[in-house]
Amino acid sequence: MTTWIDACGAAEIDQEDVIRFDHAGRTFAIYRSPDDEFFATDGLCTHERIHLADGLVMDDIIECPKHNGRFSYKTGEARGAPVCINLKTYPVKLEGDRVMIGIGA
């Protein structure tokens, strides 16, 4: 069963940007695509555990601020060295103007 967590207001994230969201000792990254869709991944790079919210968003890619490793924030796929381990992704839905992310029960 999915537990839905209120992560932020939709207006808190600009298009083609990312913000950090911490919940229950975990860090997530919440993204808003150029097409005005929302996505969520683990918030730390799989290479050196750096906060991805400090990185650069381009199209559907998040680039880690430390070593420039790249991931698709839509699928979590590692897309550029030095990262080789995919990011975990989470379902997202809008409830009114709130961005909700789904985490395991």
N, CA, C and O atoms as a MOPAC input file, in Angstrom:
PM7 MOZYME 1SCF
protein

 N      0.84300 1    -1.18500 1     0.00000 1
 C      0.00000 1     0.00000 1     0.00000 1
 C      0.88300 1     1.24200 1     0.00000 1
 O      1.90100 1     1.29600 1     0.69000 1
 N      0.48400 1     2.22600 1    -0.77400 1
 C      1.23500 1     3.46100 1    -0.87300 1
 C      0.74900 1     4.45200 1     0.17900 1
 O     -0.45400 1     4.64800 1     0.34900 1
 N      1.68000 1     5.06700 1     0.87500 1
 C      1.38300 1     6.14900 1     1.80200 1
 C      1.71400 1     7.45100 1     1.09700 1
 O      2.83800 1     7.62500 1     0.62700 1
 N      0.76300 1     8.36800 1     1.01300 1
 C      0.96900 1     9.64400 1     0.33600 1
 C      1.36700 1    10.70300 1     1.34400 1
 O      0.70600 1    10.88400 1     2.36700 1
 N      2.45200 1    11.40000 1     1.04900 1
 C      3.00400 1    12.43100 1     1.92700 1
 C      2.92000 1    13.78000 1     1.22700 1
 O      3.28300 1    13.90200 1     0.05700 1
 N      2.44100 1    14.78900 1     1.94400 1
 C      2.38700 1    16.15600 1     1.41300 1
 C      3.80700 1    16.70700 1     1.40700 1
 O      4.39100 1    16.95100 1     2.46300 1
 N      4.36400 1    16.90500 1     0.20100 1
 C      5.75600 1    17.32000 1     0.07600 1
 C      5.93300 1    18.83700 1     0.00000 1
 O      6.84800 1    19.39400 1     0.60700 1
 N      5.04300 1    19.50200 1    -0.75500 1
 C      5.19700 1    20.94700 1    -0.93800 1
 C      4.02300 1    21.48100 1    -1.74300 1
 O      3.19200 1    20.72200 1    -2.24100 1
 N      3.97500 1    22.78500 1    -1.85800 1
 C      3.00800 1    23.41900 1    -2.74000 1
 C      3.54500 1    23.42700 1    -4.15900 1
 O      4.74900 1    23.58300 1    -4.36300 1
 N      2.67400 1    23.26300 1    -5.13500 1
 C      3.11500 1    23.25600 1    -6.53100 1
 C      3.83100 1    24.55000 1    -6.89400 1
 O      4.77500 1    24.53100 1    -7.68500 1
 N      3.40400 1    25.65700 1    -6.33800 1
 C      4.00600 1    26.95200 1    -6.65500 1
 C      5.41100 1    27.10900 1    -6.07100 1
 O      6.13200 1    28.03800 1    -6.43500 1
 N      5.80200 1    26.21000 1    -5.17200 1
 C      7.14300 1    26.29100 1    -4.55800 1
 C      8.25300 1    25.82600 1    -5.49500 1
 O      9.43000 1    26.06500 1    -5.22600 1
 N      7.88900 1    25.16300 1    -6.59500 1
 C      8.88900 1    24.65400 1    -7.53500 1
 C      8.67400 1    25.32900 1    -8.88500 1
 O      7.59100 1    25.25000 1    -9.46300 1
 N      9.70500 1    25.98500 1    -9.37400 1
 C      9.63800 1    26.57300 1   -10.71400 1
 C      9.73800 1    25.46700 1   -11.75300 1
 O     10.24500 1    24.38200 1   -11.46800 1
 N      9.25500 1    25.74200 1   -12.95500 1
 C      9.42600 1    24.77700 1   -14.04100 1
 C     10.91000 1    24.56100 1   -14.28400 1
 O     11.71500 1    25.48700 1   -14.19100 1
 N     11.25700 1    23.30600 1   -14.60100 1
 C     12.63800 1    22.89100 1   -14.85100 1
 C     13.52900 1    23.19900 1   -13.64100 1
 O     14.62000 1    23.75600 1   -13.77000 1
 N     13.02000 1    22.81200 1   -12.45000 1
 C     13.76800 1    23.03000 1   -11.21000 1
 C     13.53400 1    21.85900 1   -10.26400 1
 O     12.75200 1    20.95300 1   -10.55300 1
 N     14.22800 1    21.89300 1    -9.12600 1
 C     14.18100 1    20.83200 1    -8.12600 1
 C     14.24600 1    21.46400 1    -6.73900 1
 O     14.90600 1    22.48400 1    -6.54300 1
 N     13.54900 1    20.84500 1    -5.76800 1
 C     13.68300 1    21.25500 1    -4.37900 1
 C     13.92100 1    20.01800 1    -3.51600 1
 O     13.60600 1    18.89400 1    -3.90700 1
 N     14.47200 1    20.24900 1    -2.36200 1
 C     14.71600 1    19.18900 1    -1.37700 1
 C     13.49900 1    19.06100 1    -0.46900 1
 O     12.86200 1    20.05100 1    -0.10800 1
 N     13.18900 1    17.80200 1    -0.10700 1
 C     12.12000 1    17.51500 1     0.83100 1
 C     12.61600 1    16.42200 1     1.76900 1
 O     13.00800 1    15.34600 1     1.31700 1
 N     12.60000 1    16.68900 1     3.05900 1
 C     13.01800 1    15.72200 1     4.07200 1
 C     11.79600 1    15.21300 1     4.82100 1
 O     10.91100 1    15.98200 1     5.19900 1
 N     11.76700 1    13.89800 1     5.02700 1
 C     10.64800 1    13.28500 1     5.74400 1
 C     11.11900 1    12.00800 1     6.42500 1
 O     11.72000 1    11.14200 1     5.78900 1
 N     10.84500 1    11.89700 1     7.71400 1
 C     11.12300 1    10.68100 1     8.49000 1
 C     12.57000 1    10.19800 1     8.31000 1
 O     12.81200 1     9.00400 1     8.13400 1
 N     13.51200 1    11.12100 1     8.35400 1
 C     14.92400 1    10.76100 1     8.26500 1
 C     15.41600 1    10.47000 1     6.85400 1
 O     16.54900 1    10.02200 1     6.67500 1
 N     14.58100 1    10.71800 1     5.85400 1
 C     14.96700 1    10.48400 1     4.46000 1
 C     14.92400 1    11.79500 1     3.68400 1
 O     14.17000 1    12.70900 1     4.01700 1
 N     15.74400 1    11.86600 1     2.64900 1
 C     15.78800 1    13.04700 1     1.79800 1
 C     15.30300 1    12.68000 1     0.39900 1
 O     15.73200 1    11.68600 1    -0.18700 1
 N     14.40200 1    13.50500 1    -0.11600 1
 C     13.83400 1    13.32900 1    -1.44300 1
 C     14.13500 1    14.56700 1    -2.28100 1
 O     14.43100 1    15.63300 1    -1.74100 1
 N     14.06000 1    14.42200 1    -3.58800 1
 C     14.13600 1    15.54700 1    -4.50700 1
 C     12.82600 1    15.57100 1    -5.29200 1
 O     12.39700 1    14.55300 1    -5.83400 1
 N     12.19800 1    16.74500 1    -5.34600 1
 C     10.94300 1    16.92500 1    -6.05700 1
 C     11.22300 1    17.83600 1    -7.24900 1
 O     11.81000 1    18.90700 1    -7.09400 1
 N     10.80600 1    17.41100 1    -8.42900 1
 C     11.11900 1    18.10800 1    -9.68200 1
 C      9.83900 1    18.58300 1   -10.35800 1
 O      8.77000 1    17.99000 1   -10.21500 1
 N      9.99100 1    19.68900 1   -11.10700 1
 C      8.90500 1    20.15500 1   -11.98600 1
 C      9.48900 1    20.26300 1   -13.38400 1
 O     10.43100 1    21.01800 1   -13.62400 1
 N      8.92000 1    19.50200 1   -14.29500 1
 C      9.45400 1    19.42700 1   -15.66200 1
 C      9.08800 1    20.67900 1   -16.46300 1
 O      8.23800 1    21.46500 1   -16.04600 1
 N      9.74000 1    20.85700 1   -17.61800 1
 C      9.35900 1    21.96100 1   -18.49700 1
 C      7.91200 1    21.84100 1   -18.98600 1
 O      7.30700 1    22.83100 1   -19.39900 1
 N      7.35700 1    20.61200 1   -18.93700 1
 C      5.97600 1    20.36500 1   -19.34500 1
 C      4.99400 1    20.48800 1   -18.18000 1
 O      3.82300 1    20.12800 1   -18.30300 1
 N      5.49100 1    21.00700 1   -17.03600 1
 C      4.65800 1    21.24400 1   -15.85500 1
 C      4.18100 1    19.96400 1   -15.18000 1
 O      3.10900 1    19.94300 1   -14.57500 1
 N      4.97500 1    18.89100 1   -15.28000 1
 C      4.69600 1    17.64800 1   -14.56000 1
 C      5.62900 1    17.58200 1   -13.35000 1
 O      6.69500 1    18.19700 1   -13.34100 1
 N      5.21400 1    16.82700 1   -12.33100 1
 C      6.01000 1    16.69400 1   -11.11500 1
 C      6.53700 1    15.26400 1   -10.98900 1
 O      5.86800 1    14.30200 1   -11.36700 1
 N      7.75700 1    15.14900 1   -10.44600 1
 C      8.42400 1    13.86200 1   -10.26800 1
 C      9.15500 1    13.88100 1    -8.93200 1
 O      9.42900 1    14.94600 1    -8.37800 1
 N      9.47100 1    12.68900 1    -8.41800 1
 C     10.21000 1    12.58500 1    -7.16000 1
 C     11.21500 1    11.43600 1    -7.23300 1
 O     10.93700 1    10.37800 1    -7.79800 1
 N     12.38800 1    11.67300 1    -6.64700 1
 C     13.43000 1    10.65000 1    -6.54000 1
 C     14.02800 1    10.71700 1    -5.14500 1
 O     13.72600 1    11.62100 1    -4.36500 1
 N     14.89100 1     9.73400 1    -4.84100 1
 C     15.72700 1     9.89000 1    -3.66500 1
 C     16.48300 1    11.20000 1    -3.82700 1
 O     16.78000 1    11.61600 1    -4.94600 1
 N     16.79100 1    11.84200 1    -2.72000 1
 C     17.39400 1    13.16200 1    -2.77400 1
 C     18.90200 1    13.19200 1    -2.79400 1
 O     19.49900 1    14.26200 1    -2.91700 1
 N     19.53700 1    12.02400 1    -2.67400 1
 C     20.99700 1    11.97700 1    -2.62200 1
 C     21.55100 1    11.20700 1    -3.81400 1
 O     21.01500 1    10.16700 1    -4.19800 1
 N     22.61600 1    11.72200 1    -4.38600 1
 C     23.28600 1    11.06000 1    -5.50300 1
 C     23.76500 1     9.67600 1    -5.07700 1
 O     24.24800 1     9.50200 1    -3.95800 1
 N     23.63600 1     8.71100 1    -5.94900 1
 C     24.06000 1     7.33900 1    -5.63300 1
 C     25.57600 1     7.18200 1    -5.67000 1
 O     26.09700 1     6.14300 1    -5.26400 1
 N     26.28100 1     8.18200 1    -6.14500 1
 C     27.74300 1     8.10900 1    -6.23200 1
 C     28.40400 1     8.53700 1    -4.92600 1
 O     29.17900 1     7.76900 1    -4.35500 1
 N     28.11700 1     9.74900 1    -4.43800 1
 C     28.77400 1    10.24400 1    -3.22700 1
 C     27.81200 1    10.84600 1    -2.21900 1
 O     28.22700 1    11.56600 1    -1.31100 1
 N     26.51500 1    10.55200 1    -2.37900 1
 C     25.50400 1    10.96900 1    -1.40100 1
 C     25.42500 1    12.49100 1    -1.22200 1
 O     25.26300 1    12.98300 1    -0.10500 1
 N     25.53800 1    13.21800 1    -2.31600 1
 C     25.40900 1    14.67200 1    -2.33400 1
 C     23.95200 1    15.02700 1    -2.61600 1
 O     23.27900 1    14.32000 1    -3.36600 1
 N     23.45700 1    16.11100 1    -2.02400 1
 C     22.06900 1    16.53400 1    -2.23100 1
 C     21.84000 1    16.96300 1    -3.67900 1
 O     22.46500 1    17.90300 1    -4.17000 1
 N     20.94200 1    16.26400 1    -4.34300 1
 C     20.64100 1    16.57200 1    -5.73500 1
 C     19.89300 1    17.89200 1    -5.90100 1
 O     19.92000 1    18.47400 1    -6.98600 1
 N     19.23000 1    18.37800 1    -4.86000 1
 C     18.50800 1    19.63900 1    -4.95500 1
 C     19.44800 1    20.81500 1    -5.20500 1
 O     19.00100 1    21.89600 1    -5.58800 1
 N     20.73900 1    20.61300 1    -4.99200 1
 C     21.73000 1    21.65100 1    -5.29000 1
 C     22.23600 1    21.54200 1    -6.72400 1
 O     23.08300 1    22.33000 1    -7.14500 1
 N     21.72600 1    20.57400 1    -7.47300 1
 C     22.18400 1    20.32400 1    -8.83400 1
 C     21.42500 1    21.12200 1    -9.87400 1
 O     20.56300 1    21.94300 1    -9.56200 1
 N     21.77200 1    20.85500 1   -11.11200 1
 C     21.20500 1    21.56700 1   -12.25500 1
 C     20.20500 1    20.67200 1   -12.97600 1
 O     20.50100 1    19.51600 1   -13.27700 1
 N     19.01400 1    21.21300 1   -13.25100 1
 C     17.98200 1    20.49600 1   -13.99400 1
 C     17.97400 1    21.00000 1   -15.43100 1
 O     17.91600 1    22.20400 1   -15.68100 1
 N     18.03300 1    20.04800 1   -16.37900 1
 C     17.96600 1    20.37300 1   -17.80800 1
 C     17.06000 1    19.33900 1   -18.45700 1
 O     17.36000 1    18.14500 1   -18.43200 1
 N     15.95400 1    19.79000 1   -19.03700 1
 C     14.96900 1    18.87600 1   -19.62200 1
 C     14.54800 1    17.85800 1   -18.57000 1
 O     13.97500 1    18.24500 1   -17.55100 1
 N     14.81600 1    16.54900 1   -18.78300 1
 C     14.43200 1    15.53100 1   -17.79300 1
 C     15.64500 1    14.98100 1   -17.05200 1
 O     15.61100 1    13.85800 1   -16.55000 1
 N     16.71700 1    15.77100 1   -16.98200 1
 C     17.97500 1    15.34400 1   -16.35700 1
 C     18.27500 1    16.18900 1   -15.12400 1
 O     18.10800 1    17.40900 1   -15.13900 1
 N     18.72100 1    15.52700 1   -14.05500 1
 C     19.29300 1    16.21500 1   -12.89700 1
 C     20.78800 1    15.90100 1   -12.89900 1
 O     21.19500 1    14.74400 1   -13.00100 1
 N     21.58600 1    16.94400 1   -12.78400 1
 C     23.04000 1    16.78700 1   -12.76200 1
 C     23.53000 1    17.04100 1   -11.34600 1
 O     23.24400 1    18.08600 1   -10.76200 1
 N     24.27200 1    16.07900 1   -10.79100 1
 C     24.80100 1    16.19100 1    -9.43400 1
 C     25.79200 1    17.35600 1    -9.36800 1
 O     26.61900 1    17.51700 1   -10.26500 1
 N     25.71300 1    18.16400 1    -8.31300 1
 C     26.59500 1    19.32600 1    -8.22600 1
 C     28.05200 1    18.98900 1    -7.92800 1
 O     28.91600 1    19.84800 1    -8.10800 1
 N     28.35900 1    17.77400 1    -7.48000 1
 C     29.74800 1    17.46900 1    -7.10300 1
 C     30.59000 1    16.97100 1    -8.27200 1
 O     31.62800 1    17.55900 1    -8.57700 1
 N     30.15900 1    15.89600 1    -8.93100 1
 C     30.96000 1    15.30700 1   -10.00000 1
 C     30.25200 1    15.30300 1   -11.34800 1
 O     30.71500 1    14.66300 1   -12.29200 1
 N     29.12900 1    16.01600 1   -11.44300 1
 C     28.38100 1    16.16100 1   -12.68900 1
 C     27.79700 1    14.86100 1   -13.23300 1
 O     27.52200 1    14.76000 1   -14.42900 1
 N     27.60500 1    13.86600 1   -12.36800 1
 C     26.87700 1    12.67000 1   -12.79400 1
 C     25.43900 1    13.05800 1   -13.10900 1
 O     24.89300 1    13.97900 1   -12.50200 1
 N     24.82900 1    12.36200 1   -14.05100 1
 C     23.48900 1    12.72500 1   -14.49000 1
 C     22.51800 1    11.54600 1   -14.36500 1
 O     22.87600 1    10.38500 1   -14.56300 1
 N     21.28000 1    11.89700 1   -14.03000 1
 C     20.18600 1    10.93200 1   -13.92200 1
 C     18.96900 1    11.48400 1   -14.64900 1
 O     18.78100 1    12.69700 1   -14.73300 1
 N     18.14900 1    10.58600 1   -15.17200 1
 C     16.81100 1    10.97800 1   -15.60200 1
 C     15.95700 1    11.04500 1   -14.34300 1
 O     15.81500 1    10.04200 1   -13.64300 1
 N     15.39200 1    12.19400 1   -14.04500 1
 C     14.54100 1    12.26500 1   -12.85400 1
 C     13.17800 1    11.63100 1   -13.10300 1
 O     12.42600 1    11.39800 1   -12.15600 1
 N     12.84800 1    11.35000 1   -14.36000 1
 C     11.58100 1    10.68200 1   -14.66300 1
 C     11.65300 1     9.18300 1   -14.40200 1
 O     10.68500 1     8.58800 1   -13.92900 1
 N     12.79800 1     8.56800 1   -14.71000 1
 C     12.94100 1     7.11200 1   -14.57700 1
 C     13.94500 1     6.69800 1   -13.50300 1
 O     13.93500 1     5.55100 1   -13.05600 1
 N     14.81100 1     7.62300 1   -13.08600 1
 C     15.87400 1     7.30900 1   -12.13600 1
 C     17.12500 1     6.75500 1   -12.79100 1
 O     18.12200 1     6.51400 1   -12.11000 1
 N     17.09200 1     6.54800 1   -14.10400 1
 C     18.21500 1     5.93200 1   -14.80800 1
 C     19.47900 1     6.78500 1   -14.72200 1
 O     19.45100 1     7.99000 1   -14.97400 1
 N     20.59400 1     6.13100 1   -14.35900 1
 C     21.90700 1     6.78000 1   -14.36200 1
 C     22.28700 1     7.03100 1   -15.81600 1
 O     22.29600 1     6.10000 1   -16.62100 1
 N     22.60400 1     8.29200 1   -16.16500 1
 C     22.82200 1     8.65600 1   -17.55300 1
 C     24.21300 1     9.19700 1   -17.84400 1
 O     24.52100 1     9.49400 1   -18.99800 1
 N     25.05700 1     9.33100 1   -16.83500 1
 C     26.38500 1     9.86700 1   -17.12000 1
 C     27.34100 1     9.62700 1   -15.97800 1
 O     26.99700 1     9.78800 1   -14.80700 1
 N     28.56900 1     9.23300 1   -16.34500 1
 C     29.61700 1     8.97400 1   -15.35400 1
 C     29.82600 1    10.21800 1   -14.48800 1
 O     29.65700 1    11.34500 1   -14.95400 1
 N     30.19300 1    10.00200 1   -13.23500 1
 C     30.60300 1     8.73800 1   -12.63600 1
 C     29.47500 1     7.90700 1   -12.02900 1
 O     29.74900 1     6.87400 1   -11.41800 1
 N     28.22200 1     8.32000 1   -12.17400 1
 C     27.14300 1     7.53200 1   -11.57600 1
 C     26.85000 1     6.29600 1   -12.41400 1
 O     26.84500 1     6.34500 1   -13.64400 1
 N     26.60600 1     5.18600 1   -11.72200 1
 C     26.27600 1     3.94500 1   -12.41600 1
 C     25.13400 1     3.20500 1   -11.72700 1
 O     24.67600 1     2.17700 1   -12.22500 1
 N     24.67200 1     3.71500 1   -10.59200 1
 C     23.54600 1     3.12900 1    -9.86700 1
 C     22.35300 1     4.06500 1   -10.02100 1
 O     22.45300 1     5.25900 1    -9.73700 1
 N     21.23200 1     3.52400 1   -10.46900 1
 C     20.03000 1     4.32300 1   -10.68700 1
 C     19.48800 1     4.90000 1    -9.38700 1
 O     19.74100 1     4.37000 1    -8.30500 1
 N     18.73600 1     5.99500 1    -9.50700 1
 C     18.01400 1     6.59100 1    -8.38100 1
 C     16.67200 1     5.89500 1    -8.20900 1
 O     16.05900 1     5.46700 1    -9.18700 1
 N     16.22200 1     5.78400 1    -6.98100 1
 C     14.86300 1     5.30000 1    -6.73100 1
 C     13.89800 1     6.44000 1    -7.02600 1
 O     14.13400 1     7.58300 1    -6.63500 1
 N     12.82000 1     6.12100 1    -7.71300 1
 C     11.78900 1     7.10900 1    -8.01500 1
 C     10.52600 1     6.79900 1    -7.21200 1
 O     10.34200 1     5.68600 1    -6.71900 1
 N      9.66500 1     7.80300 1    -7.09300 1
 C      8.44200 1     7.68100 1    -6.30800 1
 C      7.27200 1     8.25600 1    -7.10100 1
 O      7.44600 1     9.21800 1    -7.84900 1
 N      6.08600 1     7.67800 1    -6.94500 1
 C      4.92000 1     8.24700 1    -7.62700 1
 C      4.57800 1     9.62200 1    -7.04500 1
 O      4.81300 1     9.89800 1    -5.86800 1
 N      4.02100 1    10.46200 1    -7.89800 1
 C      3.63500 1    11.82000 1    -7.50300 1
 C      2.22100 1    12.08500 1    -7.99800 1
 O      1.83600 1    11.65100 1    -9.08400 1
 N      1.45900 1    12.80100 1    -7.19000 1
 C      0.13500 1    13.26100 1    -7.62900 1
 C     -0.10000 1    14.65700 1    -7.05200 1
 O      0.48900 1    15.03900 1    -6.04100 1
 N     -0.96700 1    15.39700 1    -7.71600 1
 C     -1.38500 1    16.70100 1    -7.21900 1
 C     -2.73600 1    16.56200 1    -6.54000 1
 O     -3.64700 1    15.93000 1    -7.07400 1
 N     -2.85800 1    17.14700 1    -5.37300 1
 C     -4.14600 1    17.26500 1    -4.69200 1
 C     -4.36300 1    18.75300 1    -4.47900 1
 O     -3.78500 1    19.35600 1    -3.57500 1
 N     -5.19700 1    19.33000 1    -5.31500 1
 C     -5.35300 1    20.78100 1    -5.30100 1
 C     -4.04400 1    21.40200 1    -5.74800 1
 O     -3.56400 1    21.12100 1    -6.84700 1
 N     -3.46200 1    22.24300 1    -4.90400 1
 C     -2.18000 1    22.86200 1    -5.23900 1
 C     -1.02200 1    22.22800 1    -4.46900 1
 O      0.06000 1    22.80900 1    -4.38800 1
 N     -1.24600 1    21.03700 1    -3.90100 1
 C     -0.22100 1    20.35100 1    -3.11200 1
 C      0.37600 1    19.18700 1    -3.90300 1
 O     -0.34100 1    18.44100 1    -4.56900 1
 N      1.70100 1    19.04600 1    -3.81800 1
 C      2.41800 1    17.92800 1    -4.44300 1
 C      2.55500 1    16.82000 1    -3.40200 1
 O      3.12600 1    17.02000 1    -2.33000 1
 N      2.02600 1    15.66200 1    -3.73700 1
 C      2.05200 1    14.50400 1    -2.83400 1
 C      2.98600 1    13.44800 1    -3.43800 1
 O      2.92700 1    13.17600 1    -4.63700 1
 N      3.84600 1    12.85600 1    -2.60300 1
 C      4.67100 1    11.76100 1    -3.09300 1
 C      4.27500 1    10.47700 1    -2.38300 1
 O      3.92300 1    10.48400 1    -1.20300 1
 N      4.33800 1     9.38300 1    -3.11600 1
 C      3.95700 1     8.09000 1    -2.57700 1
 C      5.18200 1     7.30900 1    -2.12900 1
 O      6.10700 1     7.06500 1    -2.90400 1
 N      5.16400 1     6.92700 1    -0.87200 1
 C      6.24400 1     6.09400 1    -0.34400 1
 C      5.63900 1     4.79200 1     0.13500 1
 O      4.43200 1     4.70000 1     0.36100 1
 N      6.47800 1     3.79100 1     0.28800 1
 C      5.99500 1     2.48600 1     0.73500 1
 C      5.30400 1     2.57000 1     2.08100 1
 O      5.54300 1     3.49100 1     2.86200 1
 N      4.45900 1     1.61600 1     2.33600 1
 C      3.68500 1     1.59300 1     3.59100 1
 C      4.57400 1     1.42400 1     4.78400 1
 O      4.08900 1     1.38400 1     5.91400 1

